Amino acid sequence: MINHIRPIDDTPACGCSAVLEEGRFACRKCLARERWTRRQAARRRTADRRRGQVRRARTAPPRRG
């Protein structure tokens, strides 16, 4: 039986210990996680700016009644 698996030292590994494709610095899962964290940070920044603000300006004075 011939072993076609490369030795561990030859294959680059991601931080999560997944084997990487040639030319990659992180696996697909880790790249997706990084993208998700960047998007979440951007959402939090925009939510913090909007907090406590009314999105639409009031066009008419309040009704008394």
C-alpha positions, 0 to 999 in steps of 0.5 A: 500500500502506497501512502500518498499523504504528504508529511506534516512538515510539508503542508502549511496549516491554518490557525485552526490546524486545517490544511491550506491550499497552495497560496492561501494563508487561512482556510475557508472557515477562518476567512469566513469567520474574519469576514463575519467579525468585520461585518459585525463590528461595522453593524455595531458602529452604525447602530451606535451612531443611530441609537437615540436618534429618530430616523425621520424628522417630524414634519408637523407639530405634535397634536394636542388633544 
